[in-house]
Amino acid sequence: MNYSEDISDKELVILVQQDPDAFSVIVDRYWNRLFAFIRRTSYFAQEDIEDILQEVFIKIYKYINDYDDSFEFSTWIYRITRNHVIDEIRKKGSRPQQSQADIEDLSDRLMSDMDIERDIVTQEAIQVLHDSINELPYKYREVLILRFLEEREYSEIMDILQLPKGTVASLINRGKKILQKNLQVKKLFSK
């Protein structure tokens, strides 16, 4: 059966519970978004990310009846993905790294958020900024990625990370302050 792409996530969950073939619409709808999220928050190669996503979608399918519709479906699916990625990182015992493209994107968004003058930023300064973002502790990078790259609202970040709003706001602010301090030390940003 062919399901419309216009159907809401919550309606789609109900359809999947009635017709398992509808699950392919969830996979189609979320594969690229979750792939980008995993790539941004981890060091995994493309093949590893695809394997992780297959496992994530198996979990989602297996637990679709446990979905609590008081949460956005996207929040629930991101939380499952995040938890699985953390488990994989622990198995591998390595620190997550971001790709250069994502560091550049996050740099651009943070530079505009922190009022760094674009016209005085040299290629060397951009590299310093990229390095500083990559040096941030994971918990700060993760919230900055969710807020500035994934463009998630505070309520969604709270649900994904299972943290209160004050903690999320604090992590974002501390992450930005640590980044600013690191950039001041490196003489890139003075404020």
C-alpha positions in Angstrom: 0.0 0.0 0.0 1.3 3.5 -0.9 1.1 6.0 2.0 1.2 9.8 1.4 4.2 11.7 2.5 1.8 14.3 3.8 0.7 12.1 6.7 1.9 13.2 10.1 4.3 11.2 12.2 1.7 10.4 14.8 -0.7 9.2 12.1 2.1 7.2 10.6 2.8 5.4 13.9 -0.8 4.4 14.1 -0.6 3.1 10.5 2.6 1.1 11.2 0.9 -0.5 14.2 -1.9 -1.6 11.8 0.2 -2.3 8.7 3.9 -3.0 9.2 4.6 -2.2 5.5 4.0 1.5 6.4 7.3 1.4 8.4 9.2 2.0 5.2 7.8 5.6 5.1 9.4 6.2 8.5 12.7 4.9 7.2 12.4 7.1 4.1 11.4 10.1 6.2 14.2 9.9 8.8 17.1 8.0 7.2 18.9 11.1 5.9 18.2 13.3 9.0 19.5 10.6 11.4 22.4 9.8 9.2 23.5 13.5 9.3 22.9 13.6 13.1 25.1 10.5 13.7 27.8 11.9 11.4 27.8 15.2 13.2 28.0 13.7 16.7 30.4 10.8 16.1 33.6 9.7 14.3 32.0 6.8 12.5 32.6 6.0 8.8 29.7 6.0 6.4 29.4 2.2 6.4 29.4 2.2 10.2 26.7 4.8 10.3 24.6 2.8 7.9 25.0 -0.3 10.1 24.1 1.8 13.2 21.0 3.2 11.4 19.8 -0.3 10.5 20.1 -1.3 14.1 18.3 1.9 15.2 15.4 1.3 12.8 15.1 -2.3 14.0 14.8 -0.9 17.6 12.3 1.7 16.4 10.2 -1.0 14.7 10.5 -3.3 17.7 9.4 -0.7 20.2 6.9 1.3 18.0 4.0 0.2 20.3 5.8 1.7 23.2 6.0 5.2 21.6 4.5 7.8 24.0 2.6 10.3 21.8 3.0 13.0 24.5 6.4 13.4 22.8 7.1 14.4 19.3 7.9 11.3 17.3 11.0 13.0 15.9 12.2 13.5 19.5 11.6 9.9 20.4 13.4 8.7 17.3 16.4 11.0 17.9 16.6 9.8 21.6 16.8 6.2 20.4 19.4 7.1 17.9 21.5 9.1 20.4 21.4 6.4 22.9 22.5 3.8 20.3 25.3 6.0 19.1 26.5 6.5 22.7 26.5 2.7 23.2 28.5 2.3 20.0 31.0 4.9 21.1 31.5 3.1 24.4 32.0 -0.2 22.6 34.7 1.4 20.4 36.2 3.3 23.4 37.0 6.4 21.3 36.2 10.0 21.5 33.6 11.2 18.9 35.0 13.5 16.2 33.1 15.8 13.8 33.6 15.9 10.1 35.3 19.0 8.7 32.1 20.1 6.8 30.1 19.9 10.0 32.7 21.8 12.0 32.6 24.5 9.3 28.8 24.7 9.5 28.8 24.8 13.3 31.6 27.4 13.2 29.6 29.6 10.9 26.5 29.5 13.0 28.4 30.0 16.3 30.4 32.9 14.7 27.2 34.7 13.8 25.7 33.9 17.3 28.8 35.3 19.0 29.1 38.3 16.8 32.5 37.5 15.4 33.3 39.8 12.5 33.2 37.7 9.3 35.4 40.1 7.3 38.3 39.9 9.8 38.3 36.1 10.0 41.1 34.6 8.0 41.4 31.0 6.8 43.9 30.4 9.7 41.4 31.8 12.2 38.6 29.6 10.8 40.9 26.6 11.3 41.5 27.7 14.9 37.8 27.9 15.4 37.2 24.5 13.9 39.9 23.0 16.1 38.4 24.7 19.2 34.9 23.3 18.4 36.4 19.8 18.0 38.2 20.1 21.3 35.0 20.8 23.2 33.9 18.1 25.6 31.3 15.9 23.9 28.4 17.0 26.2 28.9 20.6 25.0 29.4 19.8 21.3 26.3 17.6 21.4 24.0 20.3 22.6 25.6 22.9 20.3 25.0 20.5 17.4 21.4 19.8 18.3 20.7 23.5 18.8 22.7 25.1 15.9 23.0 22.3 13.3 19.9 20.2 13.9 18.0 23.4 14.8 16.1 21.7 17.6 14.1 23.7 20.1 15.0 23.6 23.8 12.0 21.3 24.5 13.2 18.8 21.9 16.7 18.9 23.2 15.4 18.3 26.7 13.5 15.3 25.6 16.3 13.9 23.4 18.9 14.2 26.2 16.4 13.6 29.0 17.6 16.7 30.8 15.8 19.7 32.3 15.6 22.9 30.4 17.9 24.7 32.8 20.6 22.0 32.3 20.2 22.2 28.5 20.4 26.0 28.5 23.4 25.8 30.9 25.2 23.3 28.6 24.7 25.5 25.6 25.8 28.6 27.4 28.8 26.9 29.0 29.8 25.3 25.6 29.7 28.7 24.0 31.7 30.3 26.9 34.3 27.5 26.8 34.6 28.0 23.1 34.9 31.8 23.5 37.6 31.3 26.2 39.5 28.9 24.1 39.4 31.3 21.2 40.5 34.2 23.4 43.5 32.1 24.5 44.3 31.4 20.9 43.9 35.2 20.2 41.0 34.7 17.7 38.2 36.3 19.7 38.4 39.1 22.1 35.4 40.1 24.2 
